[in-house]
Amino acid sequence: MTGNRQAFATEEFKTRVARVQSEMSVRGIDILLLHAPENIYYLTGHQTSGYFAYQTLVLAQSGDPQLLLRLLEKGNVDEYSWLPDAFTWKEGDDLVEKTLDLVRRFGIAGKRVGLEKKCWFLTSAIADALTNGLSDATIVDASLLVDRVRVIKSAAEIGYIRRAAQIAEIEQQVAFATICDGATEAQVAAAVFAAGVNAGCEYTGLPHHIMSGYRYNVCHANWSPKIIQRGELVLFELYGCLERYHATQMRTVAIGHASDEVRRAADIVVAAQDAGIAAMKPGASAREVDALVRKPIRKIRPEYYNRSGYSTGIGFPPKTAEWEALDFNEQEDWELKEGMAFHMLALACGFGISETVVVTSKGVERLTGSNRRELLIK
């Protein structure tokens, strides 16, 4: 039985599986065990907010993926996945033995088995037990194998990110309309959540970040009962999410007025990010794009260290994006390719701004950006 709410055509899922199997062949991995919910979703369509319970996907170099999950979650396979069935466990079962039974179906003697060793959902206890149980095989680290296949999005994936971006912009507009001297961060958050859900937003990988006054320096601060006051800056980092695909937009609002220092910083930050985004095209260097943003900002903030962007796409809490796969910073360099999607950001002196973009054959498309790109005064 195929899912009633299958987000993509079955052929797209099969294409993804084939791409991962091709990468497995390149790396010499015969059998791949996945535990990251984002990667399980990418290959099967299965999703659940109950991913705190053990689940794993087993994939050989040929054939369809095999999914093992909690019996209680099997209805989500029927609802969302292209797979006809799944293996299950119930409370009291030995999860390692259940996994080993599934892997042994593929024959393990002399095989190379890949584990996502950097995955938060593969505990050290289970990893050790699986390694001991697969003593006839060679265990290798397959961290980020699927993540880096995922960075090239299909047209359907970009379509979901584009719609998520529209939701994020609606949330920003409502935030700006709601904020005022005397409103609380919580009141703004309530309006943002209502607007997002009404626009089709799912639960997001991170809560919306609303930071006013001194709380600007509380990184990733959630809304609070704090009263927003005249003379303060308020930073909104708001998320749209559709079929687990995320888009993010950041804007900064000054209540009543802003200092000359902040106004100058805003002009520099916006111009720097504009230059960086304009340089994004297939074949461009990630480090060079980052430098276009970083160097002007360092003139007003010498200690500037923040990344200027990262890959975005599928997210389950506590993540909205794929920043471990591709990150714009001073140390790493890689080549931009058509179909990559990013959250690009820049901050300095209390002002922050960000957009979600996608690399196209002709350059870059801003999926967000229709909202004013400047320091907003309310």
C-alpha positions in Angstrom: 0.0 0.0 0.0 1.5 3.3 -1.0 1.2 6.4 1.1 -1.9 8.6 1.0 0.4 11.6 1.5 3.5 10.6 -0.4 5.4 13.8 -1.0 7.2 12.7 -4.2 6.5 10.4 -7.0 7.8 6.8 -6.5 10.2 7.2 -9.4 11.9 10.2 -7.7 12.5 8.1 -4.6 13.9 5.3 -6.7 16.2 7.8 -8.4 17.5 8.9 -5.0 18.1 5.3 -4.0 20.1 4.7 -7.2 22.2 7.9 -6.6 23.1 6.7 -3.1 23.9 3.2 -4.3 26.2 4.7 -6.9 28.0 6.6 -4.2 28.2 3.4 -2.1 29.9 1.7 -5.0 32.4 4.6 -5.4 33.2 4.3 -1.7 33.3 0.5 -1.7 30.4 0.1 0.7 28.3 -3.0 0.2 25.6 -2.4 2.9 24.6 0.9 4.4 22.8 1.4 7.7 21.1 4.8 8.1 19.8 6.2 11.4 19.4 9.9 10.6 15.7 10.7 10.2 16.4 13.1 7.4 18.2 10.4 5.4 15.5 7.8 6.1 12.9 10.3 4.9 14.9 11.2 1.8 15.0 7.6 0.6 11.7 6.3 1.8 9.3 9.2 2.5 8.7 7.8 5.9 8.4 10.5 8.6 7.3 10.7 12.2 7.8 13.0 15.1 8.4 9.8 17.1 11.9 9.4 15.7 13.1 9.4 19.3 12.3 5.7 19.0 14.9 3.5 17.3 14.6 3.2 13.5 17.1 2.2 10.8 17.2 1.8 7.1 19.3 -0.9 5.5 20.4 -0.5 1.9 22.6 -2.7 -0.3 24.2 -1.8 -3.6 21.2 -3.1 -5.4 17.5 -3.5 -4.5 15.1 -1.5 -2.5 15.8 -0.1 1.0 14.6 -2.1 4.0 13.2 -0.2 7.0 13.1 -1.3 10.6 11.0 0.8 13.0 8.8 0.7 16.1 5.6 -1.2 15.5 3.6 1.8 16.7 5.1 3.9 13.9 4.2 1.5 11.0 1.1 3.6 10.1 3.4 6.4 9.0 5.0 4.1 6.4 1.5 3.4 5.0 0.8 7.1 5.1 3.9 8.6 3.7 6.3 6.0 2.1 6.6 4.4 -1.3 7.8 1.2 0.4 5.1 -1.5 0.5 6.0 -2.7 4.0 8.5 -2.4 6.9 10.1 -4.6 9.5 9.1 -3.7 13.1 10.0 -4.1 16.7 7.9 -3.8 19.8 8.7 -2.9 23.4 10.9 -5.6 25.0 12.6 -6.6 21.8 16.4 -6.5 21.4 16.9 -3.7 18.9 20.4 -4.8 18.0 19.4 -8.3 17.3 16.4 -7.1 15.2 18.9 -5.0 13.2 21.4 -7.8 12.8 18.7 -10.2 11.6 17.8 -7.7 8.9 21.4 -7.0 7.8 22.2 -10.7 7.7 19.6 -11.2 5.0 22.1 -9.5 2.7 25.0 -11.8 3.7 27.7 -10.0 5.6 30.8 -12.3 5.4 33.6 -10.2 3.9 31.3 -7.2 3.2 32.0 -3.6 4.0 29.2 -2.2 6.1 28.8 1.6 6.4 27.5 3.3 9.6 26.7 7.0 10.1 29.1 7.4 13.0 28.4 11.1 13.3 24.6 10.6 13.5 23.0 11.7 16.7 20.5 8.9 16.5 23.1 6.1 16.5 24.1 5.8 20.1 27.6 4.6 21.0 26.1 1.6 22.7 24.2 0.4 19.6 27.1 1.2 17.3 29.4 -0.9 19.5 26.9 -3.7 19.6 26.4 -3.7 15.9 30.1 -3.7 15.3 30.5 -6.7 17.5 27.6 -8.4 15.9 29.0 -7.8 12.4 32.4 -9.2 13.2 32.5 -11.1 9.8 32.2 -7.7 8.0 34.4 -4.6 7.9 32.7 -1.6 9.5 33.4 1.8 7.8 32.3 5.3 8.5 29.6 6.4 6.1 28.8 9.7 7.8 27.4 12.4 5.4 27.3 10.0 2.4 23.6 10.5 1.9 23.7 14.1 3.2 26.0 15.1 0.3 23.8 13.3 -2.3 20.9 15.3 -0.9 22.6 18.7 -1.6 21.5 18.6 -5.3 17.8 19.2 -5.2 15.2 18.0 -7.8 12.7 20.4 -9.2 10.1 19.0 -6.9 12.3 19.5 -3.8 13.0 23.1 -4.9 9.2 23.6 -5.3 8.7 22.7 -1.6 11.5 25.0 -0.5 10.0 27.8 -2.6 6.7 27.4 -0.9 8.3 27.2 2.5 10.1 30.5 1.6 6.7 32.1 0.9 5.5 31.0 4.3 8.6 32.4 6.0 8.0 35.8 4.3 4.4 35.8 5.4 5.6 35.2 9.0 8.0 38.1 8.7 5.3 40.4 7.5 3.0 39.4 10.4 5.9 39.9 12.9 6.5 43.4 11.6 2.8 44.2 11.8 2.5 42.9 15.4 5.7 44.3 16.9 5.4 47.6 18.7 6.6 49.4 21.8 5.0 47.5 24.7 4.3 44.2 22.9 6.0 41.1 24.3 8.1 38.7 22.3 5.6 36.0 23.1 2.7 38.1 21.6 4.7 38.4 18.4 5.5 34.7 18.4 1.8 33.8 18.8 0.9 35.9 15.7 3.8 34.4 13.8 2.8 30.8 14.6 -0.8 31.4 13.7 0.1 33.0 10.4 2.5 30.2 9.5 0.1 27.4 10.3 -2.7 29.1 8.4 -0.3 29.5 5.4 0.5 25.7 5.5 3.6 25.6 7.7 4.4 22.3 9.4 6.2 22.0 12.7 9.7 23.4 12.2 13.1 21.9 12.9 13.9 24.9 15.2 11.5 27.2 17.0 11.2 30.7 15.6 13.9 33.0 17.1 12.7 36.4 18.4 15.4 38.4 20.1 14.9 42.0 21.4 17.2 44.4 23.1 19.9 42.7 25.1 18.6 39.3 24.0 20.1 39.9 20.6 23.3 38.5 22.0 21.5 35.3 23.3 22.2 33.2 20.3 19.2 31.3 19.0 17.0 32.8 21.7 13.4 31.7 21.6 10.6 34.2 22.4 10.1 35.2 26.0 7.7 37.3 28.1 10.1 40.2 27.7 8.5 43.5 26.8 9.8 45.1 23.6 10.7 48.8 24.2 11.4 51.9 22.2 15.0 52.2 21.1 15.6 48.5 21.0 16.5 46.3 18.0 14.6 43.1 17.4 16.0 40.3 15.3 13.5 37.8 13.8 14.8 34.5 12.4 11.6 32.7 11.1 11.1 29.4 9.3 8.8 28.0 6.8 8.5 24.2 6.5 6.6 22.1 4.0 7.0 18.3 3.6 10.0 18.7 6.0 11.8 21.1 3.6 12.7 24.4 5.2 13.4 28.0 4.2 14.6 30.7 6.5 14.5 34.5 6.5 16.0 36.9 9.0 15.1 40.6 9.4 16.0 43.3 11.9 13.6 45.9 13.2 14.4 49.1 15.2 11.6 50.3 17.5 11.2 54.0 17.1 14.8 54.8 16.0 18.2 53.4 15.4 21.7 54.8 16.1 23.9 56.0 13.3 26.3 53.1 14.0 23.5 50.5 13.4 22.3 52.3 10.3 25.8 52.3 8.8 26.3 48.7 9.7 23.0 47.7 8.1 24.0 49.4 4.8 27.4 47.6 4.8 25.9 44.2 5.7 23.2 44.4 3.1 25.7 45.4 0.4 28.1 42.7 1.4 25.4 40.0 1.3 24.1 41.3 -2.1 27.6 40.9 -3.5 28.0 37.4 -2.1 24.6 36.2 -3.5 25.3 37.8 -6.9 28.5 35.8 -7.2 26.6 32.5 -6.6 26.5 30.4 -9.8 27.5 26.9 -10.9 31.3 26.5 -10.7 31.7 29.4 -8.2 34.0 28.9 -5.2 32.3 28.8 -1.8 35.3 30.4 -0.1 35.3 33.3 -2.6 31.5 33.8 -2.0 32.1 33.8 1.7 35.0 36.3 1.4 32.7 38.8 -0.5 30.5 38.8 2.6 33.1 38.5 5.3 35.7 41.1 4.2 33.4 44.2 4.2 31.8 43.2 7.5 35.3 42.7 9.2 35.9 46.4 8.6 33.2 47.2 11.2 33.4 44.0 13.2 37.0 42.7 13.1 36.2 39.6 15.1 33.5 38.5 12.6 33.6 34.7 12.5 30.1 33.6 11.6 29.5 31.5 8.5 27.8 33.3 5.7 25.6 30.5 4.6 24.9 26.7 4.6 23.0 24.1 2.7 19.3 23.9 3.5 16.5 21.3 2.8 15.1 18.5 4.9 15.0 19.1 8.7 13.7 17.4 11.7 14.1 18.9 15.2 16.6 20.1 16.2 17.8 21.0 12.7 16.2 23.0 9.8 19.1 22.6 7.4 22.1 20.6 6.1 24.9 22.8 7.3 27.2 19.9 8.1 27.1 18.9 4.4 28.0 22.3 2.9 29.1 25.4 4.8 30.3 28.8 3.6 33.3 29.7 5.8 37.0 30.6 5.7 38.4 27.1 6.1 36.4 25.0 3.6 36.1 25.3 -0.2 33.9 23.5 -2.6 32.2 24.2 -5.9 28.6 25.4 -6.2 26.4 23.4 -8.5 23.0 23.8 -10.0 20.2 22.6 -7.7 21.9 23.5 -4.4 19.8 25.5 -2.0 21.2 27.6 0.8 20.3 29.8 3.7 22.6 32.9 3.3 23.1 35.2 6.3 25.1 38.2 7.6 25.2 40.0 10.9 27.0 42.9 12.5 26.5 45.6 15.2 23.0 44.4 16.1 21.8 44.1 12.5 21.2 40.7 10.8 19.6 39.7 7.5 19.2 36.4 5.6 17.7 34.9 2.6 17.0 31.4 1.2 18.4 30.9 -2.3 18.8 28.2 -5.0 21.6 27.9 -7.6 20.2 27.7 -11.1 21.8 27.2 -14.5 21.9 31.0 -15.0 23.1 32.0 -11.5 21.0 32.2 -8.4 17.4 32.7 -7.5 16.3 34.3 -4.3 13.4 32.3 -2.9 12.9 34.9 -0.2 13.8 38.5 -0.7 10.6 40.2 -1.6 10.4 41.7 2.0 12.4 44.9 2.3 16.2 44.3 2.6 17.1 47.1 5.0 16.9 48.1 8.6 13.2 48.3 9.3 11.9 51.1 11.5 8.6 50.5 13.4 
